[in-house]
């Protein structure tokens, strides 16, 4: 129901048509879809031949996600009036997509494109059509995954005939969540509207039970209603969206925070922006004592409808940086909602209707942080359905929660009106265990105090995302679970040793292995001069030959990139042919040529020095004992070296 007026089914049948028209205008203005549905049901009953009202009734049903009723109204309109009402084509596409009738959905998708009618005036028809075409292709593709999670519907004392939202796990056995009366706006900005309550559920063995209303959002500012919320890992800081209607009867939410036993304080501008909504907050810790707040906003500067934004802040001073958009790998021409960040994998989960999906709002994930991300991946079935799937929240590595209005939810006035809470449990084969021994020498001797950097390599574009640095144990062993579906690079670091690396490919190998074991051998640095083989120059010139560039790329360049702390000296040597001064200058120019090549390939000049030794440091005789020329010896003396 809406704020400005009240209408019931009993009062509507007694109202005059003139009064009903007034109710209709008010309901449209206030976006009161349930009231619109009641009013238009009565009006179309009185004037069944007024087709524009039939379409308006279908639009109200569609907004309430009552797809069955919408279809029953719209099909006769299309059959009788054809293209006179092209705005119905996007709705019929969505109806058939939701019900999994792909062929019919494809027909109405093409009709919508032909009439340049998208779901809304502000959505580019070409982008929408391309996305939905890709979505239908995805829906028709068989799912070959071997590690699908299992899902279960939480019990009725949690999932009432309302809209459940914003699951917030606390530990392993406690869950806070919101509940919203189902006659309100379903996913506008994004389920943040009025009449909400926050509840607590507790798990007893395998079963969850609602133990009553939570006080986490008590004492909120007067005139506001609670929306989505989150807490820091230590539960000291709570951030919540509080909402109200603006003069346009739009729900507008702003973000507030409070510490332990403190009062609510509104986040400063520009985190909160007047006339725009800021909602669905989520906190993520960083390695340098700061925190990142992800949130959803429809502010200017976005990629489409509602976007995911972020700001960094100091939790001690509560000083916030300028919010930034999470970028085009996350945000689309459509709507993005419900950001949730899993710190252990640097993984952002979110829902979107702008990436190709299985229908409605799907759950996606990307690796990274702030505005640097891997390509967003669809979370797949059974997490995603042909309906709306939101608030995917990881409780631990074993599973978590999400909401959906799929078949079987606790419905009030239509089968898919309301979002319910579901749990998911990861398949035991969704991770591979890595067991490594880090050692030195031919007879491997375990190394102590080795650190291991883990990098995720994005499989389609090759982008690298740093996950973190972790210690091996005192016996030189490193154990860790790695999530399937990704490619990882491990870099092993130990003082006095060259870095070593290992590629762990859990993306290409299907099915991925359960356990990977290996021994990583690390080499000690040496201060002795090391010859770089096959570094050839043109005759009497400092110009590198083509084969020399390839040798540098696979040799010293690789070492420098893998060991960013190394500083090296490049030395060049000649044989005794030519004058001493000439050889000294030529060798210096050749050493500088190698340094220049490495700098052009991205190595800092501060890490490199070039010295030309000329003929002063032979490692083999230039002549035989009887004075004859010794070409093999001179060839050994013409060399390029490096020294740490």
Buried (B, 14 or more C-beta within 10 A) or exposed (E): BBEEEEBEEEEBEEBEEEBBEEBBEBBBEBBBBBBBBBBBBBBBEEBEEEBEBBBBBBBBBBBBBBBBBBBEBBBEBBEEEEEEBBBBBBBBBBBBBBBEBBEBBBBBBBBBBEBEBBBEEEBEBEBBBBBBBEBBEBBEEEEEBEBBBEBEBBBEEBBBBBBBBBBBBBEEEBBBBBBBBBBBBBBBBBBBBBEBBBBBBEBEEEEBEBEEEBEBBEEBEEEBBBBBBBBBEEEEBBBBBBBBBEEEBBBBBBBBBBEEEEEBEEBEEEBBBEEBBBBBBBBBBEEEEBBBBBBBBBBEEBBBBBBBBBBBBEBEEEEBBEBEBBBEBBBBBBBBBBBBBBBEBBBBBBBBBBBBBBBBBBBBBBBBBBBBBBBBBBBBBBBBBBBBBBBBBBBEBBBBBBBBBBEEBBBBBBBBBBBBBBBBEBBEBBBBEBEBBBBBEEEBEBBEEBBBBBBBBBBEEEBEBBBEEEEBEEEBBBEBEBBBBBBBBBBBBBEEBBBBEBEBBBBEEEEBBEEBEBEBBBEEEEEEBBEBEEBBBEEEEBEBBEEBBEBBEEBBBEBBEBBEEBEBBBBBBBBBBBEEEBBBBBBBBBBBBBBBBBBEEEBEEEBBBBBBBBBEBBEEBBEEEEEEEBEEBBEBBBBBBBBB
